């Protein structure tokens, strides 16, 4: 998709569709009044009819009259005081998805008042809108079906109309947003693919292809090498499946190098390509969603590639432990005791608490490779979804100064996280008669206990992101389809780019 930024007035820009965001209740003054006049009063008539409302992401498509565009799309941005970067991303996505099934090759979007509502002004709006349009193009239903007529249009050109703004600055920012959006869609496509399509070995192959495209170093550990390294938890989860596990390691920059912030950052993503629960088998209800349990791995694989596109050579690691958690003759059993890579022993009480096991060994390996800072991302617990729903990611971190770095990255990315406490009194609930600790405690405070378990495998500054609630939507919205959301990809990219030279 070609991206252009122009300083023209919106009525002078030729395009198949001109999209006009409006803030608050529809009012017709200034530029919007002129757009409405040239469109033959269509917007005024639709507002009077009750079709054009202040509802956020609500939109109408109407005739363009004397405008140079073929059609006019008006979309609500909602209340001015609550417009955020995330809202602007979603406006871009909602515009693109509103055009699903239509023949649209060129789309123009007027930035309008949005630049007055978020930090960064018009440049930030350009970045978020471009990213949103790209993310809005993604349609998971097209992965296994050709010629899907209801898909959002594949644009040849996106034109951002930045009247009275620094066009060059908006263009640079929009190009950045386009790259980040494309990376999120890589993660979403991988996450949405079926378990019979993406095994641990296939995921490793996809990572290898991505590495080759973006000049990344890749190493894939098979069970033999994992055994030699003492990855007892990782192997315990993967041994029940006929598809053997793979520990995928991607590296940007020179071996051992640190970034401009003095960090050797490692992103670790849970890659359970299918999670049946193992011997502690899940109920059949919604088990088909467990192909999504690899979303963390897909996210870190995509994120390191995005960083490589935006700041080549930035020192960074992405580690994706990939397994299938299946019942079988060699599966781990409740009561099995295994030894982690750091020498600690774990009593496996529940084989469905498997994500923390593979993450623990992957975190240890990241430190062995020289990581000075860790962030892990995982669809880890149902508890986080029950607590925070599908709009807010639960997060833990220590020390606080490291977690604050995530907060700053999230603000730039336009994503939401809620920091949860590490309550030391709950650690005793993980005590075991036979081992150093068990892999899951009682249900009360289970979300916090999962983080306390993971903390046992980090000796450097560490952040844990539980995306079990936000990784995918069960039903479509005006700005996203059902399926993987790409959550946290942009935040991880921003966190890594904070150390780019």
DAVEN-V587032 format. One record per run of one state. SS is the DSSP state (~ for helix, > for strand, _ for the rest). FROM is the first residue (numbers start at 0). LEN is the number of residues. If there is no record, write none. Layout:
BEGIN
SS/FROM/LEN + SS/FROM/LEN
END
This chain:
BEGIN
_/0/1 + >/1/5 + _/6/3 + ~/9/3 + _/12/2 + >/14/8 + _/22/7 + ~/29/9 + _/38/3 + ~/41/8 + _/49/9 + >/58/5 + _/63/5 + >/68/8 + _/76/3 + ~/79/3 + _/82/2 + ~/84/14 + _/98/7 + >/105/5 + _/110/1 + ~/111/5 + _/116/4 + ~/120/17 + _/137/2 + ~/139/3 + _/142/14 + >/156/5 + _/161/5 + ~/166/26 + _/192/7 + ~/199/15 + _/214/2 + >/216/5 + _/221/1 + ~/222/6 + _/228/3 + ~/231/7 + _/238/7 + >/245/7 + _/252/12 + >/264/11 + _/275/11 + ~/286/24 + _/310/5 + >/315/10 + _/325/11 + >/336/3 + _/339/5 + >/344/3 + _/347/7 + ~/354/14 + _/368/4 + >/372/6 + _/378/3 + ~/381/7 + _/388/4 + >/392/6 + _/398/1 + ~/399/14 + _/413/3 + >/416/3 + _/419/4 + ~/423/7 + _/430/6 + >/436/2 + _/438/7 + ~/445/10 + _/455/5 + >/460/6 + _/466/5 + >/471/2 + _/473/9 + >/482/2 + _/484/4 + ~/488/9 + _/497/4
END
